[in-house]
Amino acid sequence: MNTSGDRLKALLHECGLTPSDFAAQRSVTPQHVNNWLKRGVPLARLDEMADLFCVHRRWLRTGEGPKHHNPILRSCPPGPAPANPHTPLSAQGGRALKVPFYELNNGLLSPVAGKHLCLPAKAVKGLGVHADNAICLAMPASNMTPLIPLQATLAIDLGMTRVVEGETYALLHNGVLRVNNLSLGQHGTLYLHSHDRRNYAVERYTTVQRQTQRLEILGWVFHWSHFRQQRPD
């Protein structure tokens, strides 16, 4: 591996991510990722990529020095934080943030004991997400495929419920978890859009319908990721 692009390609392979998957996760075009793989990771993206994969910036750029900050850590983003409470990554103020997993039980969110997602603290802070407002949930349906696969891990900012046109949000609808792109119409009408437009129609809910159907915006989806179910033959 002679270039940072080669090393990025190897990291993607370790995580079972295709360049297209990775492009969708980072909200860039597949051509951008292909350029990084061929020409090397841009200097402006080195810190972001190093934090994301939990590797040393120097190693990613030059191939020199140790690959990981801690040899017990996997390079795949995201993954469970180490169990050792004394490692820097276990601290909320460290390089990585432990985002707790939640599940929906009888219409109420409850934490999953001992399960969390490790995300780069600098990137999360840069998005304006407060650590106390960040939770993880599993993608509940297939309406956002192929952008967000079923059962993908979602990171949600509970502090961001203001509707921004076209952004992705987690919602509760009569006690059922949903994930959609949202837009607002006249008189507070809420529109729910799916990425799979062929199989899922746009839904429209007036203010009264939102109240009677207990349609509540949980928060903004600021990250999603998934592992492939199996290796290709």
C-alpha positions as YAML, in Angstrom:
chain: A
units: angstrom
residues:
- id: 1
  name: MET
  ca: [0.00, 0.00, 0.00]
- id: 2
  name: ASN
  ca: [1.86, 3.05, -1.26]
- id: 3
  name: THR
  ca: [-0.76, 5.80, -1.03]
- id: 4
  name: SER
  ca: [-3.35, 7.02, 1.44]
- id: 5
  name: GLY
  ca: [-5.94, 5.95, -1.13]
- id: 6
  name: ASP
  ca: [-4.65, 2.38, -0.96]
- id: 7
  name: ARG
  ca: [-4.88, 2.46, 2.84]
- id: 8
  name: LEU
  ca: [-8.41, 3.88, 2.72]
- id: 9
  name: LYS
  ca: [-9.38, 1.12, 0.29]
- id: 10
  name: ALA
  ca: [-8.00, -1.47, 2.72]
- id: 11
  name: LEU
  ca: [-9.94, 0.07, 5.62]
- id: 12
  name: LEU
  ca: [-13.16, -0.06, 3.62]
- id: 13
  name: HIS
  ca: [-12.46, -3.70, 2.77]
- id: 14
  name: GLU
  ca: [-11.88, -4.52, 6.45]
- id: 15
  name: CYS
  ca: [-15.28, -3.03, 7.28]
- id: 16
  name: GLY
  ca: [-17.13, -4.70, 4.43]
- id: 17
  name: LEU
  ca: [-18.01, -1.33, 2.89]
- id: 18
  name: THR
  ca: [-18.15, -0.67, -0.83]
- id: 19
  name: PRO
  ca: [-17.07, 2.77, -2.11]
- id: 20
  name: SER
  ca: [-20.72, 3.47, -2.91]
- id: 21
  name: ASP
  ca: [-21.80, 2.55, 0.64]
- id: 22
  name: PHE
  ca: [-19.12, 4.80, 2.06]
- id: 23
  name: ALA
  ca: [-20.05, 7.67, -0.25]
- id: 24
  name: ALA
  ca: [-23.67, 7.46, 0.89]
- id: 25
  name: GLN
  ca: [-22.62, 7.47, 4.55]
- id: 26
  name: ARG
  ca: [-20.40, 10.55, 4.11]
- id: 27
  name: SER
  ca: [-22.94, 12.39, 1.92]
- id: 28
  name: VAL
  ca: [-20.55, 12.67, -1.03]
- id: 29
  name: THR
  ca: [-20.73, 11.29, -4.55]
- id: 30
  name: PRO
  ca: [-19.22, 7.89, -5.42]
- id: 31
  name: GLN
  ca: [-16.89, 9.76, -7.80]
- id: 32
  name: HIS
  ca: [-15.42, 11.68, -4.84]
- id: 33
  name: VAL
  ca: [-14.62, 8.42, -3.04]
- id: 34
  name: ASN
  ca: [-13.17, 6.86, -6.21]
- id: 35
  name: ASN
  ca: [-10.93, 9.92, -6.59]
- id: 36
  name: TRP
  ca: [-9.72, 9.51, -3.00]
- id: 37
  name: LEU
  ca: [-8.92, 5.84, -3.65]
- id: 38
  name: LYS
  ca: [-7.02, 6.63, -6.86]
- id: 39
  name: ARG
  ca: [-5.30, 9.90, -5.96]
- id: 40
  name: GLY
  ca: [-5.12, 9.71, -2.18]
- id: 41
  name: VAL
  ca: [-7.17, 11.17, 0.66]
- id: 42
  name: PRO
  ca: [-7.26, 15.00, 0.42]
- id: 43
  name: LEU
  ca: [-5.34, 16.73, 3.22]
- id: 44
  name: ALA
  ca: [-8.52, 18.49, 4.29]
- id: 45
  name: ARG
  ca: [-10.16, 15.08, 4.88]
- id: 46
  name: LEU
  ca: [-7.29, 13.30, 6.63]
- id: 47
  name: ASP
  ca: [-8.32, 14.17, 10.20]
- id: 48
  name: GLU
  ca: [-11.93, 13.21, 9.47]
- id: 49
  name: MET
  ca: [-10.96, 9.84, 7.97]
- id: 50
  name: ALA
  ca: [-8.43, 9.08, 10.70]
- id: 51
  name: ASP
  ca: [-10.97, 9.82, 13.44]
- id: 52
  name: LEU
  ca: [-13.67, 7.84, 11.64]
- id: 53
  name: PHE
  ca: [-11.57, 4.68, 11.35]
- id: 54
  name: CYS
  ca: [-9.73, 5.21, 14.67]
- id: 55
  name: VAL
  ca: [-6.30, 5.17, 12.99]
- id: 56
  name: HIS
  ca: [-3.31, 7.50, 13.22]
- id: 57
  name: ARG
  ca: [-3.33, 10.43, 10.82]
- id: 58
  name: ARG
  ca: [0.35, 9.89, 10.06]
- id: 59
  name: TRP
  ca: [-0.22, 6.23, 9.19]
- id: 60
  name: LEU
  ca: [-3.13, 7.08, 6.91]
- id: 61
  name: ARG
  ca: [-1.13, 9.77, 5.11]
- id: 62
  name: THR
  ca: [2.29, 8.11, 4.82]
- id: 63
  name: GLY
  ca: [1.97, 4.51, 5.98]
- id: 64
  name: GLU
  ca: [4.56, 5.16, 8.69]
- id: 65
  name: GLY
  ca: [4.20, 4.51, 12.40]
- id: 66
  name: PRO
  ca: [1.49, 2.51, 14.20]
- id: 67
  name: LYS
  ca: [-1.85, 2.07, 12.52]
- id: 68
  name: HIS
  ca: [-4.13, 2.25, 15.57]
- id: 69
  name: HIS
  ca: [-4.12, 4.46, 18.62]
- id: 70
  name: ASN
  ca: [-4.82, 1.38, 20.70]
- id: 71
  name: PRO
  ca: [-4.02, -2.12, 19.42]
- id: 72
  name: ILE
  ca: [-7.23, -3.60, 20.90]
- id: 73
  name: LEU
  ca: [-9.45, -1.31, 18.81]
- id: 74
  name: ARG
  ca: [-10.96, -2.38, 15.53]
- id: 75
  name: SER
  ca: [-10.55, 0.01, 12.62]
- id: 76
  name: CYS
  ca: [-14.13, -0.26, 11.40]
- id: 77
  name: PRO
  ca: [-16.44, 2.65, 12.08]
- id: 78
  name: PRO
  ca: [-18.49, 2.36, 14.11]
- id: 79
  name: GLY
  ca: [-17.93, -0.35, 16.69]
- id: 80
  name: PRO
  ca: [-18.37, -1.00, 20.39]
- id: 81
  name: ALA
  ca: [-16.15, 1.09, 22.60]
- id: 82
  name: PRO
  ca: [-13.53, -0.88, 24.56]
- id: 83
  name: ALA
  ca: [-14.65, -2.33, 27.86]
- id: 84
  name: ASN
  ca: [-11.60, -1.02, 29.71]
- id: 85
  name: PRO
  ca: [-12.80, 2.15, 31.49]
- id: 86
  name: HIS
  ca: [-9.30, 3.60, 31.57]
- id: 87
  name: THR
  ca: [-8.84, 3.89, 27.81]
- id: 88
  name: PRO
  ca: [-9.10, 7.41, 26.34]
- id: 89
  name: LEU
  ca: [-11.92, 6.36, 24.03]
- id: 90
  name: SER
  ca: [-14.17, 5.48, 26.95]
- id: 91
  name: ALA
  ca: [-14.31, 9.09, 28.14]
- id: 92
  name: GLN
  ca: [-16.93, 11.48, 26.78]
- id: 93
  name: GLY
  ca: [-14.26, 14.16, 26.51]
- id: 94
  name: GLY
  ca: [-11.85, 11.92, 24.54]
- id: 95
  name: ARG
  ca: [-11.37, 11.37, 20.83]
- id: 96
  name: ALA
  ca: [-14.49, 9.23, 20.59]
- id: 97
  name: LEU
  ca: [-17.98, 9.48, 22.01]
- id: 98
  name: LYS
  ca: [-19.98, 6.52, 23.28]
- id: 99
  name: VAL
  ca: [-23.52, 6.88, 21.95]
- id: 100
  name: PRO
  ca: [-25.97, 4.55, 23.78]
- id: 101
  name: PHE
  ca: [-28.29, 2.20, 21.95]
- id: 102
  name: TYR
  ca: [-32.03, 2.39, 22.61]
- id: 103
  name: GLU
  ca: [-34.94, 0.20, 21.62]
- id: 104
  name: LEU
  ca: [-38.68, 0.80, 21.45]
- id: 105
  name: ASN
  ca: [-40.84, -1.06, 23.96]
- id: 106
  name: ASN
  ca: [-44.59, -0.40, 24.07]
- id: 107
  name: GLY
  ca: [-44.07, 2.97, 22.42]
- id: 108
  name: LEU
  ca: [-41.37, 4.06, 24.86]
- id: 109
  name: LEU
  ca: [-37.63, 4.30, 24.30]
- id: 110
  name: SER
  ca: [-35.46, 2.35, 26.72]
- id: 111
  name: PRO
  ca: [-31.65, 1.92, 26.78]
- id: 112
  name: VAL
  ca: [-30.01, -1.36, 25.84]
- id: 113
  name: ALA
  ca: [-27.64, -2.22, 28.67]
- id: 114
  name: GLY
  ca: [-23.97, -2.34, 27.72]
- id: 115
  name: LYS
  ca: [-24.49, -1.51, 24.03]
- id: 116
  name: HIS
  ca: [-23.22, 1.68, 22.42]
- id: 117
  name: LEU
  ca: [-21.68, 3.09, 19.27]
- id: 118
  name: CYS
  ca: [-18.28, 4.75, 19.16]
- id: 119
  name: LEU
  ca: [-18.28, 7.95, 17.05]
- id: 120
  name: PRO
  ca: [-15.56, 10.60, 16.65]
- id: 121
  name: ALA
  ca: [-16.26, 13.25, 19.28]
- id: 122
  name: LYS
  ca: [-14.84, 16.06, 17.17]
- id: 123
  name: ALA
  ca: [-17.15, 15.27, 14.25]
- id: 124
  name: VAL
  ca: [-20.20, 14.96, 16.50]
- id: 125
  name: LYS
  ca: [-19.41, 18.26, 18.20]
- id: 126
  name: GLY
  ca: [-18.85, 19.87, 14.81]
- id: 127
  name: LEU
  ca: [-22.44, 18.99, 13.89]
- id: 128
  name: GLY
  ca: [-23.68, 20.80, 16.98]
- id: 129
  name: VAL
  ca: [-24.90, 17.58, 18.59]
- id: 130
  name: HIS
  ca: [-24.77, 17.62, 22.40]
- id: 131
  name: ALA
  ca: [-23.51, 14.32, 23.80]
- id: 132
  name: ASP
  ca: [-26.51, 13.98, 26.12]
- id: 133
  name: ASN
  ca: [-28.91, 14.23, 23.16]
- id: 134
  name: ALA
  ca: [-27.31, 11.51, 21.03]
- id: 135
  name: ILE
  ca: [-28.81, 8.01, 20.92]
- id: 136
  name: CYS
  ca: [-28.69, 5.05, 18.52]
- id: 137
  name: LEU
  ca: [-31.62, 3.10, 17.07]
- id: 138
  name: ALA
  ca: [-31.96, 0.39, 14.43]
- id: 139
  name: MET
  ca: [-33.48, 1.37, 11.08]
- id: 140
  name: PRO
  ca: [-37.01, -0.07, 11.37]
- id: 141
  name: ALA
  ca: [-38.10, -0.40, 7.72]
- id: 142
  name: SER
  ca: [-36.94, -0.57, 4.10]
- id: 143
  name: ASN
  ca: [-38.44, 2.71, 2.92]
- id: 144
  name: MET
  ca: [-35.08, 4.51, 2.85]
- id: 145
  name: THR
  ca: [-33.19, 1.88, 0.83]
- id: 146
  name: PRO
  ca: [-30.71, 1.82, -0.72]
- id: 147
  name: LEU
  ca: [-29.52, 4.95, 1.11]
- id: 148
  name: ILE
  ca: [-30.23, 3.52, 4.58]
- id: 149
  name: PRO
  ca: [-30.60, -0.28, 4.69]
- id: 150
  name: LEU
  ca: [-33.01, -2.09, 6.99]
- id: 151
  name: GLN
  ca: [-31.50, -2.57, 10.47]
- id: 152
  name: ALA
  ca: [-28.73, -0.05, 9.81]
- id: 153
  name: THR
  ca: [-27.51, 1.70, 12.95]
- id: 154
  name: LEU
  ca: [-28.86, 5.24, 13.20]
- id: 155
  name: ALA
  ca: [-27.39, 8.00, 15.37]
- id: 156
  name: ILE
  ca: [-30.06, 10.54, 16.30]
- id: 157
  name: ASP
  ca: [-29.88, 14.02, 17.81]
- id: 158
  name: LEU
  ca: [-32.89, 14.33, 20.12]
- id: 159
  name: GLY
  ca: [-32.17, 18.03, 20.49]
- id: 160
  name: MET
  ca: [-32.88, 18.74, 16.81]
- id: 161
  name: THR
  ca: [-36.61, 18.46, 16.07]
- id: 162
  name: ARG
  ca: [-36.96, 21.55, 13.88]
- id: 163
  name: VAL
  ca: [-37.87, 20.49, 10.36]
- id: 164
  name: VAL
  ca: [-35.27, 21.36, 7.75]
- id: 165
  name: GLU
  ca: [-36.39, 20.66, 4.20]
- id: 166
  name: GLY
  ca: [-35.17, 17.27, 2.95]
- id: 167
  name: GLU
  ca: [-33.33, 16.23, 6.12]
- id: 168
  name: THR
  ca: [-33.81, 12.79, 7.65]
- id: 169
  name: TYR
  ca: [-35.57, 12.34, 10.99]
- id: 170
  name: ALA
  ca: [-36.70, 9.58, 13.33]
- id: 171
  name: LEU
  ca: [-40.37, 9.76, 14.30]
- id: 172
  name: LEU
  ca: [-42.88, 8.04, 16.54]
- id: 173
  name: HIS
  ca: [-46.23, 7.40, 14.84]
- id: 174
  name: ASN
  ca: [-48.85, 5.85, 17.11]
- id: 175
  name: GLY
  ca: [-46.02, 4.31, 19.09]
- id: 176
  name: VAL
  ca: [-44.21, 2.94, 16.00]
- id: 177
  name: LEU
  ca: [-40.70, 4.05, 15.04]
- id: 178
  name: ARG
  ca: [-40.37, 5.53, 11.55]
- id: 179
  name: VAL
  ca: [-37.57, 7.21, 9.58]
- id: 180
  name: ASN
  ca: [-38.28, 9.64, 6.74]
- id: 181
  name: ASN
  ca: [-37.13, 12.77, 5.01]
- id: 182
  name: LEU
  ca: [-39.39, 15.63, 6.07]
- id: 183
  name: SER
  ca: [-40.75, 18.83, 4.63]
- id: 184
  name: LEU
  ca: [-43.30, 21.36, 5.86]
- id: 185
  name: GLY
  ca: [-46.23, 22.70, 3.89]
- id: 186
  name: GLN
  ca: [-48.78, 25.38, 4.58]
- id: 187
  name: HIS
  ca: [-50.45, 25.59, 7.99]
- id: 188
  name: GLY
  ca: [-47.93, 23.21, 9.55]
- id: 189
  name: THR
  ca: [-48.73, 20.27, 7.29]
- id: 190
  name: LEU
  ca: [-45.94, 17.67, 7.59]
- id: 191
  name: TYR
  ca: [-44.84, 15.65, 4.55]
- id: 192
  name: LEU
  ca: [-43.04, 12.31, 4.96]
- id: 193
  name: HIS
  ca: [-40.81, 11.28, 2.05]
- id: 194
  name: SER
  ca: [-39.09, 7.93, 1.50]
- id: 195
  name: HIS
  ca: [-35.89, 7.36, -0.46]
- id: 196
  name: ASP
  ca: [-37.55, 4.39, -2.17]
- id: 197
  name: ARG
  ca: [-40.14, 6.45, -4.03]
- id: 198
  name: ARG
  ca: [-41.19, 3.59, -6.25]
- id: 199
  name: ASN
  ca: [-42.67, 1.58, -3.38]
- id: 200
  name: TYR
  ca: [-43.50, 4.29, -0.84]
- id: 201
  name: ALA
  ca: [-45.74, 7.25, -1.55]
- id: 202
  name: VAL
  ca: [-45.40, 10.67, 0.03]
- id: 203
  name: GLU
  ca: [-47.54, 10.96, 3.18]
- id: 204
  name: ARG
  ca: [-49.24, 14.15, 4.34]
- id: 205
  name: TYR
  ca: [-50.36, 14.96, 7.88]
- id: 206
  name: THR
  ca: [-52.12, 18.10, 9.02]
- id: 207
  name: THR
  ca: [-51.54, 19.53, 12.49]
- id: 208
  name: VAL
  ca: [-54.76, 17.90, 13.74]
- id: 209
  name: GLN
  ca: [-53.80, 14.52, 12.23]
- id: 210
  name: ARG
  ca: [-50.37, 14.74, 13.81]
- id: 211
  name: GLN
  ca: [-51.99, 15.24, 17.22]
- id: 212
  name: THR
  ca: [-54.65, 12.54, 16.89]
- id: 213
  name: GLN
  ca: [-52.17, 10.00, 15.46]
- id: 214
  name: ARG
  ca: [-49.44, 10.89, 17.96]
- id: 215
  name: LEU
  ca: [-46.98, 11.72, 15.21]
- id: 216
  name: GLU
  ca: [-43.91, 13.06, 17.00]
- id: 217
  name: ILE
  ca: [-40.47, 14.00, 15.68]
- id: 218
  name: LEU
  ca: [-37.86, 12.29, 17.86]
- id: 219
  name: GLY
  ca: [-34.80, 13.89, 16.32]
- id: 220
  name: TRP
  ca: [-32.47, 14.40, 13.40]
- id: 221
  name: VAL
  ca: [-30.59, 11.41, 11.96]
- id: 222
  name: PHE
  ca: [-26.99, 12.61, 11.70]
- id: 223
  name: HIS
  ca: [-25.21, 9.29, 11.06]
- id: 224
  name: TRP
  ca: [-26.00, 5.82, 9.79]
- id: 225
  name: SER
  ca: [-23.90, 2.74, 9.13]
- id: 226
  name: HIS
  ca: [-24.21, -0.98, 8.58]
- id: 227
  name: PHE
  ca: [-22.17, -4.11, 8.06]
- id: 228
  name: ARG
  ca: [-22.89, -6.43, 5.16]
- id: 229
  name: GLN
  ca: [-24.71, -9.59, 6.18]
- id: 230
  name: GLN
  ca: [-22.24, -11.91, 4.47]
- id: 231
  name: ARG
  ca: [-19.16, -11.95, 2.31]
- id: 232
  name: PRO
  ca: [-19.74, -12.36, -1.44]
- id: 233
  name: ASP
  ca: [-18.99, -15.75, -2.95]
...
